[in-house]
Amino acid sequence: MTTSPAHSSISTTAVVGGGSTSNAALEDFHFPSDLISIQDRKDEALLVLKSDLRTALNREVKSLDKDNWMFEGPRSRIHLISRPGIFLHRKMEMAKNQNSAQPK
């Protein structure tokens, strides 16, 4: 014959630890009154990370906006970065060719 836990002869207080001693252990542990929950700390950390990320992205966007001239137009002019002054030299050559090609 099997007995159910409800009809068991072992008392619940004996299993839990004896009632009054376990209650005293809980009363000895005091929580601070200004306890910040784990979720609050997580939310605060996420807000700081988002703010830092937003700042870094804005800085990167401004940098790309400054360098936008290299990528505008139908063809990239990124090759002009490695050889400074070439763009001005080519503009002057084009102007000379246009002046010499015009009929007088």
C-alpha positions in Angstrom: 0.0 0.0 0.0 1.4 3.4 -1.0 0.7 6.6 0.9 0.3 10.0 -0.6 2.5 12.9 0.6 -0.6 14.5 2.2 -1.1 11.5 4.5 2.6 11.2 5.3 3.7 11.0 8.9 6.7 13.4 8.3 5.7 16.9 9.1 6.4 19.8 6.8 8.3 21.8 9.4 10.8 18.9 9.8 11.4 18.9 6.0 11.7 22.7 5.8 14.0 23.0 8.8 12.0 23.4 11.9 9.9 26.6 11.6 11.4 29.0 14.1 15.0 28.6 13.2 14.4 29.2 9.5 12.4 32.3 10.2 15.2 33.7 12.3 17.7 33.1 9.5 15.6 35.2 7.2 15.3 38.0 9.7 19.1 38.1 10.1 19.5 39.1 6.5 18.7 42.7 5.9 18.1 44.3 2.5 19.3 47.9 2.0 16.4 50.3 1.7 17.9 51.8 -1.5 18.3 48.5 -3.3 18.5 48.9 -7.0 17.1 45.9 -8.9 19.1 44.0 -11.4 16.7 45.1 -14.1 17.2 48.8 -13.2 21.0 48.4 -13.4 20.7 46.6 -16.7 18.4 49.3 -18.1 20.8 52.0 -16.9 23.8 50.2 -18.5 21.9 49.8 -21.8 21.0 53.5 -21.9 24.7 54.4 -21.4 25.8 52.0 -24.1 23.1 53.3 -26.5 24.2 56.9 -25.8 27.9 56.0 -26.4 27.0 54.2 -29.6 24.9 57.0 -30.8 27.7 59.5 -30.2 30.3 57.3 -32.0 27.9 56.9 -35.0 27.2 60.6 -35.2 31.0 61.2 -35.2 31.4 58.7 -38.0 28.5 60.2 -40.1 30.1 63.7 -39.8 33.4 62.2 -41.0 31.7 60.5 -43.9 29.9 63.8 -44.8 33.3 65.6 -44.9 34.7 63.0 -47.3 31.5 62.8 -49.4 33.1 64.7 -52.3 35.3 61.7 -53.1 32.3 59.5 -53.8 29.9 61.9 -55.5 29.2 61.9 -59.2 29.0 59.1 -61.7 32.6 58.0 -61.1 34.5 57.8 -57.9 37.4 60.2 -57.4 39.0 58.3 -54.5 42.2 57.9 -56.5 42.8 61.6 -55.9 43.5 61.0 -52.2 46.7 59.1 -52.8 48.1 61.7 -55.2 47.4 65.2 -53.9 47.5 68.0 -56.4 46.7 65.7 -59.4 43.1 67.0 -59.5 44.2 70.6 -59.9 46.8 69.6 -62.5 44.1 67.8 -64.5 41.7 70.7 -64.3 44.3 73.0 -65.7 45.1 70.6 -68.5 41.4 70.4 -69.4 41.1 74.1 -69.4 44.1 74.4 -71.8 42.6 71.8 -74.1 39.3 73.6 -74.1 40.9 77.0 -74.9 43.0 75.5 -77.7 40.1 73.6 -79.2 37.9 76.7 -79.4 37.9 78.3 -82.9 39.1 81.9 -83.0 
